[in-house]
Amino acid sequence: MVLALTVAIGAPSVAALGLALAAPVLVFLVMEQQIVSASQHRRQQLRQELPVVAEQIGMLLAAGYSLGGALARVASRSAGVCGEDLRAVGNRVRQGLSDVEALREWADLADIDELHRLVLVLQLQQEAGDLGRLISEEARTMRREAQRRLVETIERRAQMVWIPVTVATPSFPVSS
């Protein structure tokens, strides 16, 4: 189609061939950028939801729920990215994985440090007596990291505002 269009408007054959070769590459690059952007947005949403979900799991475990029961309850009550992922974890458990193996698989797939640490804490469910306290501490750590990232972003944007101002400001010679 691109080739026919360039011939119809009378473009040179070299330009037509170049455009015909460049169009699929451009489409691929645009689609690749959309996928990367969607992936980054999903990871950001997961990071934002994770502290609340961790606290909910911790409260349910402290109330006497098993790990599988707590995960199922949070999955059924959550509408966000974490809820969606926890439903997938539940599906993997029904396929034969243990709760911890399914959580590890989720953490590896999401590739978020906070989630890896949460899964490590959840693995202690058989040995730890007060897992709720450990999970609450992990949720506080997640919130502090989120706050640190937000402050870094704000500072970076503030610096970007000042760069054009300092470049555009004329420097006048100082007279003695």
Buried (B, 14 or more C-beta within 10 A) or exposed (E): EBBEEBEEEEBEEEEBBEBBEEBEEEEEEEEEEEEEEEEEEBBBBBBBBBBBBBBBBBBBBBEEBEBBBBBBBBBEEBEBBBBBBBBBBBEBBEEEBEBBEBBBBBBEEBEBEBBBBBBBBBBEBEEBEEBBEBBBEBBEBBBEBBEEEEEEEEEEEEEEEEEEEEEEEEEEEEEE
